[in-house]
Amino acid sequence: MTARQQPKNLWIGRWGFVLAATGSAVGLGNIWKFPYMTGEYGGGAFVLVYLACILCIGIPAMMTEIAFGRRGRGSPIDAVKRVAQESGRGKIWSGFGWMSMLAGFMILSFYVVVAGWSLAYLWKALSGGLQGGSVDDMAAIFGANNANPLSLGAWSTLVTVVTMCIVGKGVQEGIERNMRWMMPGMVLLLLVMIVYAMFSGGFGEAVTFLFSFEVGKLSSAGLLAAMGHAFFTLSLSAGAIMAYGAYLPDNKSIARTTFTVAICDTLIALMAGLAIFPAIFANGMDPASGPGLIFMSLPLAFQQMPMGSVLQVIFFVMLSVAALTSAVSMIEATVAWLTERKGMSRKAAAWSSGIVLWLLSTLAMLSFNLGADWTLAGKNFFDWLDYLTSRWMMPLGGLGLCLMAGFLLRDEIFRDELRLARWQHALWLLMVRYVSPLGIVLIFIDALGVMSIDIGSQWPWFLAALVVITVLGEMLSPRVKQQFTG
């Protein structure tokens, strides 16, 4: 297949890609983490900084990944290889495609376990299994859920089976058709919860928590949190966006599509905060993030509210949909590679991937019970999957793709794919060469914890470093390209 040959499958329209990519971005982290970060680090002030980070780090990197996918028209491995070869580069650069695809598969290996919690709690909400009088009672229910390998494994397996059923049907009949009802359905459920919250108490406190403009609370940790979430929330460097980009029709604008996804992702995350935190504040609870908020505090809050049992079911349906839309996206790169390189049918590729995924996810699931003591360097299997992907593979993959696009590959390729005005293309190039890589490096260093970063007091030094790197980069850029061209 040549670089410009059309694949067998394309999204029916731009909104097919937007819904699928937004579904990939709006995962459980968006629901249990972003709203809390917003309130904790200054409300409206944090949102403004986060939007700036999205503009400078997330959107340029996402545009780059989509351009790679659409130009290469294949799995991340083949897409990066084809674009590199079109620029006269060797196959070795496809390593970044491998890294993206493997990162997505490894993330999904432990993500299906977490997604299984959502389905398990939906069943508990329907069957009356979430009765407790305190957070400690809810913590005991959560612990018992994870301590049972048969039950936890069954729910993880169900997530895997549903995911493979959707992906196995293909891009249009499987992914796009399901996203066209799953994403609007999730937004509708959030709206129902928000309307209920407006009349049940705590809504004013939630609005204040999320949107009050408190610059004093915007610490260095908040700035790094904004940068990190701007990168990770868009599913970058996990194979999903590049794989989805391969199905984007040539006549659709990458820039407009990317901005739409980023806006939808942010709006849904803020809506989740308006749906969740009123119940927390109405019952005098402290807001938190992570599994403790979703599976302990919130079920207890729902019990103390009128029609709380109904609202609880609605919430866990919404949470399950969010989990499944992300799961579908993370397996697509692997399925695409198997169909292209191994000649498998779509269904065979999906179920083959599903079997391997099930084996890895079973090991991840056992980290909560029978295998809790199977550790290496203090980390169990679940922890290692999380550590390797979020702290190493995704940042390094994102950094590599940005630097490839900015310095090593023919600029005509990205001009042809992005189709921006001259000043817009120059701005994108500035971002992928210097701003996005510097941001990713800071995220990388912060995630590893190898040194303390205080952006709040040291921002003049970071700005000076960016200027120096930009000047030196522009001076050396022709030499870099000549060196790799040979």
C-alpha positions in Angstrom: 0.0 0.0 0.0 1.4 3.4 -1.0 1.5 6.3 1.4 -1.5 7.9 -0.3 -3.6 4.9 -1.0 -7.0 4.8 0.7 -7.6 2.1 3.4 -10.5 -0.2 3.2 -12.2 1.6 6.1 -12.8 5.3 6.6 -15.0 7.2 9.1 -18.3 8.0 7.5 -17.8 11.6 8.5 -15.7 13.9 10.6 -18.0 13.4 13.6 -17.3 9.7 13.5 -13.7 10.5 14.3 -14.6 13.2 16.8 -16.9 10.9 18.8 -14.4 8.0 18.7 -11.5 10.2 19.7 -13.5 11.9 22.4 -14.6 8.5 23.7 -10.9 7.6 23.8 -10.0 10.7 25.7 -13.0 10.7 28.1 -12.0 7.8 30.3 -12.3 7.1 34.0 -9.4 9.5 34.8 -11.3 12.4 33.4 -14.3 11.7 35.6 -12.5 11.0 38.9 -9.4 13.2 38.5 -9.8 16.3 36.4 -12.7 17.9 38.4 -10.9 17.4 41.6 -7.6 18.9 40.2 -9.7 21.9 39.0 -11.0 22.7 42.4 -7.8 21.8 44.3 -5.6 24.1 42.2 -7.6 27.3 41.8 -10.8 26.6 39.9 -11.1 29.0 36.9 -7.4 29.8 37.2 -6.5 26.1 36.8 -8.9 25.8 33.8 -7.2 28.7 32.0 -3.7 27.2 32.6 -5.0 23.8 31.6 -6.4 25.2 28.3 -3.1 27.0 27.7 -1.3 23.6 28.1 -3.9 21.9 25.8 -3.1 24.6 23.2 0.7 24.4 23.5 1.2 20.7 24.3 -1.9 18.5 23.7 -3.3 19.9 20.5 0.0 20.2 18.5 1.0 16.7 19.6 -2.5 15.3 18.7 -2.4 17.0 15.3 1.0 15.4 14.7 -0.3 11.9 15.5 -3.4 12.3 13.3 -1.2 13.5 10.5 1.1 10.5 10.9 -1.9 8.2 10.9 -3.7 9.7 7.9 -0.5 10.0 5.8 0.6 6.5 6.5 -2.9 5.0 6.4 -2.1 2.1 8.7 -1.4 0.9 12.2 1.0 3.2 14.2 3.9 0.9 13.3 3.2 1.0 9.6 2.1 4.7 9.5 5.3 5.9 11.1 7.4 3.7 8.9 5.7 4.9 5.7 6.0 8.5 6.6 9.6 8.1 7.6 10.4 6.3 4.3 8.6 9.0 2.3 11.1 11.4 3.9 14.0 9.1 3.0 14.4 7.8 6.6 15.0 4.2 7.6 12.6 1.6 9.1 14.2 2.2 12.5 11.9 5.2 13.1 8.9 2.8 13.2 10.1 2.1 16.8 8.1 5.0 17.9 5.0 3.4 16.3 5.8 0.1 18.1 6.2 2.0 21.4 2.8 3.7 21.0 1.0 0.5 20.0 2.5 -1.5 22.9 1.8 1.3 25.4 -1.9 1.2 24.4 -2.1 -2.6 24.7 -0.3 -2.6 28.1 -2.5 0.2 29.4 -5.6 -1.7 28.3 -4.3 -4.8 30.2 -4.8 -3.1 33.5 -7.5 -0.7 32.4 -10.0 -3.5 31.8 -9.6 -4.4 35.5 -10.5 -0.8 36.5 -13.3 -0.8 33.9 -14.6 -4.0 35.5 -15.1 -2.1 38.8 -17.6 0.1 36.9 -19.6 -2.9 35.7 -19.4 -4.6 39.1 -20.7 -1.5 40.8 -23.5 -1.1 38.3 -24.6 -4.6 39.2 -24.3 -3.8 42.9 -26.3 -0.6 42.4 -29.1 -2.6 40.6 -29.1 -5.4 43.1 -28.9 -3.3 46.3 -25.3 -4.4 47.1 -24.1 -0.9 48.0 -25.6 -0.5 51.4 -23.4 1.0 54.0 -23.5 3.7 56.7 -20.0 5.1 56.5 -17.1 5.5 54.2 -15.4 2.7 56.0 -18.3 0.4 55.1 -17.9 1.4 51.5 -14.2 0.8 51.6 -15.0 -2.7 53.0 -17.3 -3.3 50.0 -14.6 -2.1 47.6 -12.0 -4.3 49.3 -14.2 -7.3 49.2 -14.9 -6.7 45.5 -11.2 -6.7 44.7 -10.3 -9.6 47.1 -12.5 -12.1 45.1 -10.5 -13.2 42.0 -13.4 -15.1 40.5 -15.8 -12.1 40.7 -13.2 -9.5 39.7 -11.9 -11.7 36.9 -15.4 -12.2 35.6 -16.1 -8.5 35.3 -12.7 -7.9 33.7 -13.5 -10.7 31.2 -16.9 -9.1 30.4 -15.2 -5.8 29.6 -12.7 -7.6 27.3 -15.5 -9.6 25.5 -17.7 -6.5 24.9 -14.7 -4.5 23.7 -13.7 -7.3 21.2 -17.3 -7.6 20.0 -17.4 -3.9 19.1 -13.9 -3.7 17.5 -14.4 -7.0 15.6 -17.3 -5.6 13.7 -15.0 -3.0 12.0 -14.5 0.7 11.9 -17.9 1.8 10.6 -20.1 -1.0 11.7 -18.5 -1.6 15.1 -16.6 1.5 16.4 -18.4 4.4 14.7 -21.9 3.0 15.0 -21.5 2.3 18.7 -19.8 5.6 19.4 -22.7 7.5 17.8 -25.0 6.3 20.6 -22.5 5.8 23.4 -21.0 9.3 23.5 -24.3 11.2 23.2 -25.9 8.8 25.7 -23.1 9.5 28.2 -23.5 13.2 27.8 -27.3 12.9 28.3 -26.8 10.9 31.5 -24.4 13.6 32.8 -27.0 16.3 32.0 -29.7 14.3 33.9 -27.4 14.2 36.9 -26.5 17.9 36.6 -30.2 18.9 36.5 -30.9 16.7 39.5 -28.0 18.3 41.3 -29.3 21.8 40.7 -32.3 21.1 42.8 -30.9 18.8 45.5 -28.4 20.9 47.3 -24.7 21.3 47.1 -24.7 22.7 43.5 -23.6 26.2 44.4 -20.7 24.8 46.4 -19.7 22.6 43.5 -19.7 25.6 41.1 -17.6 27.6 43.6 -15.2 24.7 44.0 -14.8 24.2 40.2 -14.9 27.7 38.9 -13.8 30.3 41.5 -10.8 32.1 40.2 -8.2 31.6 43.0 -4.7 32.3 41.6 -3.1 31.8 45.0 -4.0 28.0 44.9 -2.3 27.6 41.5 1.0 26.1 42.8 3.9 24.6 40.9 2.2 21.2 41.5 -0.9 22.6 39.9 1.0 23.8 36.8 2.6 20.4 36.4 -0.7 18.7 36.9 -2.2 20.8 34.2 0.6 20.0 31.8 0.4 16.3 32.6 -3.3 16.1 32.2 -3.2 18.1 28.9 -0.9 15.3 27.5 -2.5 12.2 29.0 -6.1 13.1 28.6 -6.1 13.1 24.8 -4.9 9.5 24.7 -1.6 10.6 23.1 1.2 8.1 22.5 -1.0 5.2 23.2 -1.7 4.2 19.5 -5.4 5.1 19.6 -5.3 8.6 18.0 -2.8 7.6 15.3 -4.9 4.4 14.5 -8.1 6.5 14.4 -6.3 9.1 12.3 -5.6 6.5 9.6 -9.4 6.3 8.9 -9.9 10.1 8.7 -11.0 11.1 5.1 -8.6 13.3 3.2 -11.1 16.2 2.9 -11.5 16.6 6.6 -9.5 19.3 8.5 -7.1 17.8 11.1 -6.9 21.1 12.9 -10.6 21.7 13.2 -11.2 18.0 14.2 -8.4 18.2 16.9 -9.8 21.4 18.4 -13.3 19.9 18.5 -12.1 16.8 20.4 -10.1 18.9 22.9 -13.1 21.1 23.6 -15.5 18.1 24.0 -13.1 16.4 26.3 -12.7 19.4 28.5 -16.5 20.2 28.6 -17.4 16.6 29.5 -14.7 16.6 32.3 -16.2 19.8 33.8 -19.7 18.4 33.4 -18.6 15.3 35.4 -17.5 17.7 38.2 -20.9 19.4 38.2 -22.6 16.0 38.3 -20.5 14.5 41.0 -19.5 17.1 43.5 -22.9 18.5 44.4 -23.7 15.1 46.0 -20.5 15.2 47.9 -21.0 18.7 49.2 -24.7 18.2 50.0 -23.7 15.5 52.4 -20.9 17.3 54.1 -18.1 15.2 52.6 -14.7 16.3 51.5 -14.0 16.1 47.8 -11.3 13.7 46.7 -10.1 12.1 43.5 -9.4 8.6 42.3 -11.3 5.3 43.1 -12.1 6.6 46.7 -14.3 9.3 45.2 -16.2 7.1 42.8 -16.5 3.8 44.6 -16.6 4.9 48.3 -17.7 8.5 48.9 -20.1 8.9 46.0 -22.2 5.7 46.6 -22.5 6.7 50.3 -23.7 10.2 49.3 -26.3 8.8 46.8 -27.8 6.7 49.6 -28.6 9.9 51.6 -30.3 11.7 48.7 -33.9 11.5 47.4 -34.0 9.1 44.4 -30.4 8.3 45.2 -30.7 4.7 44.1 -31.9 5.8 40.7 -29.1 8.4 40.4 -26.6 5.7 41.5 -27.6 3.5 38.6 -27.5 6.3 36.1 -24.0 7.2 37.3 -22.5 3.8 37.0 -24.1 3.3 33.6 -22.4 6.5 32.5 -19.1 5.4 34.1 -19.3 2.0 32.3 -19.9 3.7 29.0 -16.9 6.0 29.5 -14.7 3.0 30.4 -15.8 1.0 27.3 -15.2 3.9 24.8 -11.6 4.2 26.0 -11.1 0.4 26.0 -12.2 0.2 22.3 -9.7 2.8 21.3 -6.7 1.3 23.0 -7.0 -2.1 21.2 -7.6 -0.7 17.7 -3.9 -0.2 16.9 -3.1 -3.8 17.6 -6.1 -5.1 15.6 -5.2 -2.8 12.7 -1.6 -4.1 12.7 -2.7 -7.8 12.7 -5.1 -7.3 9.8 -2.5 -5.4 7.7 0.7 -7.3 8.5 -0.6 -10.8 9.3 -3.5 -10.9 6.9 -6.1 -11.8 9.6 -9.7 -11.0 9.2 -11.0 -8.3 11.4 -12.8 -10.7 13.8 -9.8 -13.1 14.0 -7.5 -10.1 14.8 -9.9 -8.8 17.5 -10.3 -12.1 19.3 -6.6 -13.1 19.0 -5.8 -9.7 20.6 -8.5 -10.4 23.1 -7.0 -13.7 24.3 -3.6 -12.1 24.9 -5.2 -9.2 26.6 -7.2 -11.5 28.8 -4.1 -13.3 29.9 -2.3 -10.1 30.8 -5.3 -8.5 32.5 -5.8 -11.7 34.6 -2.2 -11.2 35.9 -3.1 -7.5 36.6 -6.3 -8.5 38.3 -4.5 -11.0 40.5 -2.4 -8.1 41.8 -5.4 -7.2 44.0 -5.8 -10.6 45.6 -3.9 -13.8 45.1 -0.9 -12.1 43.5 -0.7 -9.1 45.8 2.7 -10.3 47.1 4.1 -11.1 43.7 6.3 -8.0 43.6 9.5 -6.9 41.9 11.2 -3.8 43.3 8.2 -3.2 45.5 5.7 -3.2 42.6 3.2 -5.8 41.6 2.2 -6.6 38.0 -0.6 -4.0 37.9 1.8 -1.3 39.2 4.5 -2.2 36.7 2.1 -1.9 33.8 1.1 1.6 35.0 4.6 2.6 35.8 6.2 1.6 32.4 3.4 3.1 30.3 2.6 6.4 32.0 6.1 7.3 33.2 8.3 6.0 30.3 6.6 4.8 27.1 4.0 7.5 26.6 6.2 10.5 27.3 9.1 9.1 25.3 6.8 8.2 22.4 5.2 11.6 22.4 8.6 13.3 22.5 10.0 11.2 19.7 7.0 11.8 17.3 7.2 15.6 17.9 10.9 15.7 17.3 10.6 13.5 14.2 7.9 15.8 12.8 9.7 19.0 13.7 13.2 18.2 12.7 13.7 14.9 10.7 10.8 14.5 8.3 9.9 16.5 5.2 7.9 19.5 6.1 5.9 19.2 2.9 4.2 16.1 4.3 2.8 17.9 7.2 1.9 21.0 5.1 -0.1 18.7 2.8 -1.8 16.9 5.7 -2.5 19.9 8.0 -3.3 22.4 5.3 -2.8 25.4 7.6 -2.2 29.0 6.7 1.4 29.9 6.6 1.5 31.6 10.0 -0.6 28.8 11.5 1.8 26.1 10.2 4.8 28.1 11.5 3.1 28.2 14.9 2.4 24.5 14.8 6.1 23.9 13.9 7.3 26.0 16.7 5.1 24.1 19.1 6.2 20.6 18.0 9.8 21.5 17.8 10.2 23.3 21.1 7.2 24.0 23.3 5.6 20.5 23.3 8.9 18.7 23.7 9.9 20.9 26.6 6.5 20.4 28.3 6.7 16.6 27.8 10.3 16.6 29.3 9.0 18.4 32.3 6.1 15.9 32.6 8.6 13.1 32.2 10.9 14.4 34.9 8.0 15.1 37.3 6.5 11.6 36.8 9.8 9.9 37.5 10.3 12.1 40.6 14.1 12.3 40.0 14.2 16.0 40.8 11.9 18.7 42.2 10.5 21.2 39.7 9.2 24.5 40.9 7.8 26.2 37.9 6.1 28.9 40.0 9.3 30.5 41.2 11.6 29.4 38.4 9.4 30.3 35.4 11.9 33.0 34.1 14.5 30.3 33.8 12.2 28.0 32.0 11.2 30.8 29.6 14.9 31.6 29.0 15.7 28.0 28.4 12.9 27.8 25.9 14.2 30.8 24.0 17.8 29.5 23.9 16.7 26.1 22.8 14.5 27.6 20.1 17.3 29.8 18.7 19.9 27.0 18.8 17.3 24.6 17.3 16.6 26.9 14.4 20.3 27.4 13.8 21.0 23.7 13.8 17.9 22.4 12.2 19.2 22.3 8.6 22.4 20.5 9.8 20.3 18.0 11.7 18.2 17.1 8.6 21.3 16.9 6.5 23.0 14.6 9.0 20.1 12.1 8.9 19.7 12.4 5.2 23.3 11.5 4.7 
